Amino acid sequence: MDSRVENEKGTLSGSDAAALLNEMVRIRRFEEKCVELYSAEKIRGFLHLYIGEEAVAAGAIPCLAENDRIVSTYREHGHALVRGIPAGEVMAEMYGKANGCSRGRGGSMHLFDGTRNFYGGNAIVGGGLPLAVGLALADKLNKEERVTACFFGDGAVAEGEFHESLNLAALWKLPVVFICENNLYAMGTAIARHQSKTDIGLKAESYGMRSATVDGMDVLAVRSAALDAVDFVRTEGVPFLLVANTYRFRAHSMYDPDLYRNREEIEAWKERCPIENFKRVHVKEGTAGESEFETIESNVEREIREAVEFAENGEFEPVEDLLTDVYTTV
């Protein structure tokens, strides 16, 4: 287990609380800065924000060991930050700069860092699922004892890759934690309009796979459920489906007019903001206070300012290098 999750489930020290809050605030402020930079045309292309869903990444990813693998979606900025990819390298990738984590070739949807076992950032809906199965299969064949965590959204459940991947993972007994970030709307279609059975966790039963569903707006609930899921997969060597019911406060992407939801629903979900509710609980319980919150905000502000400077000072890849790694000869 990663050293950032030291205590047993159900206990929370002041340092644990600060660490969880810090990760959620880092994601939120980073995403807010991306909105600002996108509006200023510093960031171009597609941009999918994680605002509102921070508790899933902050609660689940620290439960993984450093040599465990992570496969993500195109809404992966938060996953990358919590995994440990420096904010500067993530921001530079947003800018398309060569000092980005994917050398400026991937942009927002294709963050990658092999040294941290972070395998994307995948733009195709459901595209990461078979990759996770392949990674886990390779680990099993090579007798590598590690877990692969695969993040995907509820929209991917409608894809054939979801069913094929769960089936093969169960059939071959592969160590994969499938983590569905169910934000209820996929790209822009309510889950009840594309799934005859909206309880995603029940779908695991078709493949003889265990599952759990958790409140994805509660970082402690996610942390506890993820600890159980990762420990189960690591011990038993078989897959597990964890469904985190969450909600994105922003539209699907910066191009999305967000006409499929009403304002009242969005505001009601904002009342369940994982950051603000976490603050309120731990002020009440005395595990964190306003001074700690101010320190976290100050440190995050500095980190993001430095990340923007790192991106601004980076260089674009030279034109003569554009075909590098595109074509090869055997």
Stockholm file with secondary structure:
# STOCKHOLM 1.0

chainA/1-330         MDSRVENEKGTLSGSDAAALLNEMVRIRRFEEKCVELYSAEKIRGFLHLYIGEEAVAAGAIPCLAENDRIVSTYREHGHALVRGIPAGEVMAEMYGKANGCSRGRGGSMHLFDGTRNFYGGNAIVGGGLPLAVGLALADKLNKEERVTACFFGDGAVAEGEFHESLNLAALWKLPVVFICENNLYAMGTAIARHQSKTDIGLKAESYGMRSATVDGMDVLAVRSAALDAVDFVRTEGVPFLLVANTYRFRAHSMYDPDLYRNREEIEAWKERCPIENFKRVHVKEGTAGESEFETIESNVEREIREAVEFAENGEFEPVEDLLTDVYTTV
#=GR chainA/1-330 SS CCTTCCSCTTCCCHHHHHHHHHHHHHHHHHHHHHHHHHHTTSSCSCCCCCTTCHHHHHHHGGGSCTTSEEECCSSCHHHHHHHTCCHHHHHHHHHTCTTSTTTTSSGGGCCCBGGGTBCCCCCSTTTHHHHHHHHHHHHHHTTCCCCEEEEEEGGGGGSHHHHHHHHHHHHTTCCEEEEEEECSSTTTSCHHHHCSSCCGGGGGGGGTCEEEEEETTCHHHHHHHHHHHHHHHHHHCSCEEEEEECCCSSCSSTTCCCCSSCHHHHHHHHTTCHHHHHHHHHHHHTSCCHHHHHHHHHHHHHHHHHHHHHHHTCCCCCGGGTTTTTCCCC
#=GC SS_cons         CCTTCCSCTTCCCHHHHHHHHHHHHHHHHHHHHHHHHHHTTSSCSCCCCCTTCHHHHHHHGGGSCTTSEEECCSSCHHHHHHHTCCHHHHHHHHHTCTTSTTTTSSGGGCCCBGGGTBCCCCCSTTTHHHHHHHHHHHHHHTTCCCCEEEEEEGGGGGSHHHHHHHHHHHHTTCCEEEEEEECSSTTTSCHHHHCSSCCGGGGGGGGTCEEEEEETTCHHHHHHHHHHHHHHHHHHCSCEEEEEECCCSSCSSTTCCCCSSCHHHHHHHHTTCHHHHHHHHHHHHTSCCHHHHHHHHHHHHHHHHHHHHHHHTCCCCCGGGTTTTTCCCC
//
